[in-house]
Amino acid sequence: MPHKKKVSFSFFSLVNYSLLVLVACAMVFPFLYVISVSFSTYKDFLQSSFLFFPKQWVTTAYEYIFSSKSFIQSIGVTVKITAIGTFVNLLCTATLAYTLSRPVVGQKAMMFLVVFSLLFTAGMIPTYLVVKETGLLNTFWALILPVAISPYNLIVMRQFFKNIPHELNEAATIDGANDIQTFLKIILPLSKPALATFGLFYAVAHWNNYFTGVLYLNDPADWPVQVILRQMVVINEPNTALGMLTEHAPPAETVQMAAILVATIPILIVYPFLQKHFAKGVMLGSVKG
């Protein structure tokens, strides 16, 4: 009987690891393809059906996109939106989640509104009209304030705050701390896993967002990098999107891949700094104690 159990476990491990390897390859191969094309010559790109490794390394595409003032400016706009937007998201989500985790007047009504907004949204046209009437149109705040709070993240963070022992609040009150001091000096330091996890979620969402930029920003100088990438890849106008002349321009395919790689790497660099807290934060609300 123990022998059969050992064989069954080994078979499960083999199937499990095989599936994980296939999933990893499905994720890694497209990324390798983007890197290979961006560093390859146009001749090698045309001659190979799939470039796994560049035959000749060239940096022409990267020199071209970094010589574009529009692309460099779009990177700066995206960094600003991501940094400010993530701060606003965490500030609003954490403060409201902490408030709803305590016995306050109207708690059930506020939670109903949060759950209602999770299930039903106004839609694109009403949201656009609200942004326009509030004077946010053609400002980067239009990409931040309408999505200041994610209802799902709010509910999970509220549960995280409810799991923090209430005795800590009582001890802080006895020592003379008010609610704001308790929140800033006791609750937030204990909430680093939650803040790191949701901060990463919010940052990735802001960095990858392009639709609201197309919808609310009319000036190309205010476009984030994802809108520039949309112009380059979807509309297939890399030179126009970069504000560059078509004369002596590298092939469009290599320029597109180089721009995709440059726009992807910054958000990947952030993850290792949050990995320690992120590993704990993904288990939020799953286990008590």
C-alpha positions in Angstrom: 0.0 0.0 0.0 2.7 2.6 0.8 4.4 1.6 -2.5 1.3 2.5 -4.5 1.0 5.8 -2.6 4.6 6.7 -3.5 4.0 5.8 -7.2 0.8 7.9 -7.3 2.6 10.9 -5.8 5.5 10.6 -8.2 3.1 10.5 -11.2 1.3 13.6 -9.9 4.6 15.4 -9.5 5.6 14.6 -13.0 2.4 15.9 -14.5 2.4 18.9 -12.2 6.0 19.9 -13.1 5.4 19.2 -16.8 2.5 21.6 -16.8 4.4 24.2 -15.0 7.3 24.0 -17.5 4.9 24.3 -20.4 3.3 27.4 -18.8 6.7 28.9 -18.1 7.8 28.3 -21.7 4.6 29.9 -23.0 5.4 33.0 -21.0 9.1 33.1 -21.6 9.3 32.4 -25.3 7.3 35.5 -26.4 9.5 37.7 -24.2 12.7 36.1 -25.7 11.2 36.7 -29.2 10.7 40.4 -28.4 14.3 40.7 -27.1 15.7 38.8 -30.1 13.9 40.9 -32.7 14.7 44.2 -31.0 18.5 43.4 -31.2 18.5 41.8 -34.6 19.1 43.2 -38.1 16.1 43.4 -40.4 17.8 40.9 -42.7 17.9 38.3 -39.9 14.3 39.0 -39.0 13.1 38.4 -42.5 15.1 35.2 -43.0 14.0 33.6 -39.7 10.5 32.4 -38.9 11.2 32.6 -35.2 14.2 34.4 -33.7 15.3 32.7 -30.5 18.7 34.3 -30.5 20.0 37.2 -32.6 22.6 36.2 -35.2 24.1 39.7 -35.1 23.5 42.0 -32.2 22.6 45.6 -33.1 21.2 48.5 -31.1 19.9 50.6 -33.9 16.3 50.3 -32.8 17.1 51.4 -29.2 19.2 54.3 -30.4 16.3 55.4 -32.6 13.6 55.3 -29.9 15.8 57.0 -27.3 16.5 59.8 -29.8 12.8 60.5 -29.8 11.8 63.3 -27.4 8.1 62.1 -27.5 9.1 58.6 -26.2 11.3 59.9 -23.4 8.6 62.3 -22.4 6.0 59.5 -22.4 8.2 57.5 -20.0 8.3 60.4 -17.6 4.6 60.9 -17.8 4.0 57.2 -17.1 6.4 57.2 -14.1 4.6 60.3 -12.7 1.2 58.8 -13.1 2.3 55.4 -11.6 4.0 57.0 -8.6 1.3 59.5 -7.8 -1.6 57.2 -8.7 -0.3 54.3 -6.5 0.2 56.7 -3.6 -3.4 58.0 -4.0 -4.7 54.4 -4.3 -3.0 53.2 -1.2 -4.0 56.3 0.8 -7.7 56.1 -0.1 -7.9 52.3 0.1 -6.1 52.0 3.4 -7.9 54.8 5.2 -11.4 53.7 4.0 -10.6 50.0 4.7 -9.4 50.8 8.2 -12.5 52.9 8.9 -14.9 50.2 7.7 -13.0 47.6 9.8 -14.0 49.5 13.0 -17.6 50.0 14.4 -18.6 53.3 12.9 -22.0 54.8 12.2 -23.2 53.9 8.7 -20.8 51.1 8.2 -23.3 48.8 6.6 -24.5 51.5 4.2 -20.9 52.2 3.1 -20.1 48.5 2.7 -23.3 48.2 0.5 -22.1 51.0 -1.7 -18.6 49.4 -2.0 -20.1 46.0 -2.9 -22.6 47.6 -5.3 -19.8 49.4 -7.2 -17.9 46.1 -7.4 -20.9 44.5 -9.2 -22.2 47.4 -11.2 -20.3 50.3 -12.9 -21.6 53.4 -14.6 -20.0 52.7 -18.0 -17.7 54.6 -20.3 -20.0 57.4 -21.4 -21.3 58.5 -17.9 -17.7 58.2 -16.5 -16.5 60.4 -19.4 -19.2 63.0 -18.7 -18.3 63.1 -15.0 -14.6 63.5 -15.8 -15.4 66.3 -18.2 -17.8 68.2 -15.9 -15.3 68.0 -13.0 -12.6 69.6 -15.1 -10.3 66.6 -15.1 -10.3 66.2 -18.9 -6.8 66.6 -20.5 -5.1 66.3 -17.1 -3.3 63.3 -15.6 -5.7 63.3 -12.7 -8.3 61.9 -15.0 -6.2 58.7 -15.0 -6.0 58.6 -11.2 -9.0 59.9 -9.4 -11.8 57.9 -11.1 -9.9 54.7 -10.1 -8.7 55.9 -6.7 -10.2 52.9 -4.9 -10.6 49.3 -6.1 -13.6 47.8 -4.4 -12.1 44.3 -4.4 -8.8 45.5 -2.9 -10.7 47.5 -0.3 -12.7 44.5 0.8 -9.6 42.3 1.2 -7.7 45.1 3.0 -10.6 45.6 5.3 -10.5 42.0 6.3 -6.8 42.3 6.9 -7.4 45.2 9.3 -10.1 43.2 11.1 -7.7 40.4 11.8 -5.3 42.8 13.6 -5.9 42.3 17.4 -8.2 45.0 18.7 -6.1 45.0 21.9 -3.4 47.1 20.0 -6.0 49.8 19.5 -7.0 49.8 23.1 -3.4 49.9 24.3 -2.7 52.9 22.0 -5.8 54.6 23.3 -4.7 54.1 26.9 -1.3 55.6 26.0 -3.1 58.7 24.8 -3.0 58.1 21.0 -5.9 59.2 18.9 -7.3 57.3 15.9 -5.0 59.0 13.3 -1.9 58.3 15.5 -2.9 54.7 16.0 -3.4 54.2 12.3 -0.1 55.8 11.3 2.2 54.5 14.0 0.7 51.0 14.7 -1.6 49.8 12.0 0.3 50.9 8.9 3.7 49.4 10.1 1.9 46.1 10.7 0.3 46.3 7.2 3.5 46.3 5.1 2.6 43.0 3.3 -0.9 44.3 2.4 0.5 47.7 1.3 3.2 46.1 -0.8 0.8 43.7 -2.5 -1.9 46.1 -3.4 0.7 48.8 -4.2 2.2 46.4 -6.8 -1.3 45.7 -8.2 -2.1 49.3 -8.5 1.3 50.2 -9.9 1.1 47.5 -12.6 -2.5 48.7 -13.5 -1.4 52.3 -13.9 1.7 51.4 -15.8 -0.1 49.2 -18.3 -3.2 51.4 -18.7 -3.6 52.9 -22.1 -7.4 53.2 -22.7 -8.0 56.1 -20.3 -5.1 57.9 -21.8 -6.7 57.6 -25.2 -10.1 58.6 -23.8 -9.2 61.6 -21.6 -5.9 63.0 -23.0 -6.0 64.9 -26.3 -2.5 66.4 -26.2 0.1 63.9 -27.5 2.6 65.5 -25.1 0.6 64.2 -22.2 0.3 60.7 -23.4 1.8 57.9 -21.3 4.1 55.3 -22.9 1.3 52.7 -23.3 -0.6 55.1 -25.6 2.6 55.6 -27.7 3.0 51.8 -27.9 -0.6 51.6 -29.1 0.1 54.0 -31.9 3.3 52.0 -32.8 1.9 48.5 -32.6 -1.8 48.5 -33.1 -2.1 51.4 -35.6 1.4 50.5 -36.9 2.7 54.0 -37.1 6.0 53.9 -35.1 7.6 57.0 -36.8 4.5 59.1 -36.4 4.0 58.0 -32.7 7.6 58.9 -31.9 7.5 62.2 -33.8 10.4 61.1 -36.0 11.0 61.4 -39.7 10.7 58.2 -41.8 13.9 58.9 -43.6 16.7 56.5 -42.5 14.4 55.0 -39.9 15.0 51.4 -38.7 12.4 48.7 -39.7 9.1 49.1 -37.9 9.2 45.6 -36.4 12.5 46.1 -34.6 11.4 49.6 -33.4 8.1 48.2 -32.0 9.9 45.3 -30.2 12.5 47.7 -28.7 9.8 50.0 -27.5 7.8 47.2 -25.9 10.9 45.9 -24.1 11.8 49.4 -22.8 8.2 50.0 -21.6 8.1 46.6 -19.8 11.4 46.4 -18.0 10.8 49.3 -15.4 7.8 47.7 -13.9 9.6 44.3 -13.7 12.5 45.9 -11.8 10.1 47.0 -9.0 9.0 43.4 -8.1 12.3 42.2 -6.5 12.1 45.1 -4.0 8.6 44.0 -3.0 9.0 40.3 -3.2 9.6 39.8 0.6 6.3 41.5 1.5 4.5 40.3 -1.6 4.9 36.6 -0.7 3.1 37.3 2.6 0.6 39.6 1.0 -0.8 37.2 -1.5 -2.2 35.1 1.4 -4.2 38.0 2.8 -7.6 37.0 4.2 -6.9 33.3 3.6 -5.7 32.3 7.1 -6.5 33.9 10.4 -4.1 34.1 13.3 
